[in-house]
Amino acid sequence: MNADEIRLLLKEQATTNQQQAAALQAQLVALQLELQATKALLQTRQGGGSDAGSLLARSMRLDVPKFSGTDPESWIFSITEYFSLLNTPVDQRLRMVGFNLEGDAAEWFRWMTRNSLITNWDVFVDSFKNRFGPLKYKDPHGAL
């Protein structure tokens, strides 16, 4: 390969790189415009008293946190943040949470609700922490 061929190859590569950079720049501008429009719509809805949570639910995909038996404190935090972000009314949270428990937690929840031991969200959170949270005391003799 001689010097002229190398120059031609480098020139073609530079042109391709410039075209790709221009395409990426156009995509970035389009995304910025979409973000600004979404932000304006969100601010309009919040200012007008509309439910901003429903806009968020439609505009972004959020996976509902599932609990399978590990790290209950983190799960309570995550599910509470999820409900807060979507402005889920407190009286509807209990109805939704049962779908997001797995294994022993699901069995425990069914038993508690069938026996009317969980009546609202706060009772659920307290009962959940008592059942799945860390022990409140440690028995050093029992560990031996």
Secondary structure by P-SEA (a helix, b strand, c coil): ccaaaaaaaaaaaaaaaaaaaaaaaaaaaaaaaaaaaaaaaaaaaaaacccaaaaaaaacccccccccccaaaaaaaaaaaaaaaacccccaaaaaaaaaccaaaaaaaaaaaaacccccaaaaaaaaaaaccccccccccccc
